Amino acid sequence: MDFNVKKLASDAGVFFSRAMQFTEEKLGQAEKTELDAHFENLMARADCTKNWTEKILRQTEVLLQPNLSARVEEFLYEKLDRKVPSRVTNGELLAQYMTEAANDFGPGTPYGKTLIKVGETQRRLGAAERDFIQSASINFLTPLRNFLEGDWRTISKERRTLQNCRLDLDACKARLKKAKAAEAKAAAVPDFQETRPRNYVLSASASAAEHELRLTQTEFDRQAEVTRLLLEGISSTHVNHLRCLHEFVESQTNYYAQCYQYMLDLQKQLGSSKGEIFSGTFVGNAESTSPPAAAASPPAGAAATLPAVPTIPVVPTIVGVPSAVAEGVLNPNEVKPPASGTRKARVLYDYEAADSTELALLADEMITVYSLPGMDPDWLIGERGNQKGKVPVTYLELLS
């Protein structure tokens, strides 16, 4: 018990001495040992690395998991060293709702069939998102977190030790300076009755201060070298983080490529090879004739309600049809309706013709439609009385 009290008293004395030295330095009343410029640059670089790593880590976590409560839950599980339970992604949850809705509406109806197809795509998108989050967490977030919780804590600890060694060194320099000043003052005032014993005591005090300064200087130099080696290791940290960043980009690229492919597959299933349902989202076949800008997709939300488009009979050969039809340039006045292969269709949405080759439409009206050899599959020839022209398939409900 006596030993612990002495140690506590010694530690308290060291702490008080350091506090006094630090306060005097801040007030400009004591000298401070300055580190070399290279060492200061290393510390500034380390601080910059730590600060930006924290910001990148936090924002990447937000990117991968926007839900704050979910991030807090994952943090608690991690601190308790427990496995984070599997969580359904938003895409998978949407797929579940769409499938259940399709079963209620009737999986054989046009709306139900479309819900099933879109729901399956959403499920695949959700699974791809899950794989991307897992890959990014392992290959990118974990190395950043390991640096902050491992290497940086070690660097911070050694820097605090170096700071304490510097304070002890400056305190020893101050004590030696005071002892030298007192010894010089005593030598300047000779007193044969008291000077010799007092000068002996002062000389012994100065020698003890010099010995303590040498020990403290050695400890400071050793700690400075240890800290310098750790700070120079930041370069290796940058190389490691660069590799992890490349892996993160690779994972993200694969994820978005999968999503793009899934949506292309969905477009084909819905019978829209050139992106009529999702206007402006994907680029179709560059070799085919693109429809005018006015032939944009129906209003948002209407695409899901479109019925499945039945196949239009293609007239094998029509006498008198110019070769320009096969090249995508249509003159309605030169087109002769086929004797067979026509169908009735109900217009779903109003449509304004872009030019003289197209036929303007009004919602809920009935028209006759047919296809010609070489025509774009997303367009049909529509007739209403004496009027005829091209009409977009996505605006029609074909009747049997």
Order of alpha helices (4+ residues) and beta strands (2+ residues): alpha-alpha-alpha-alpha-alpha-alpha-alpha-alpha-alpha-beta-beta-beta-beta-beta
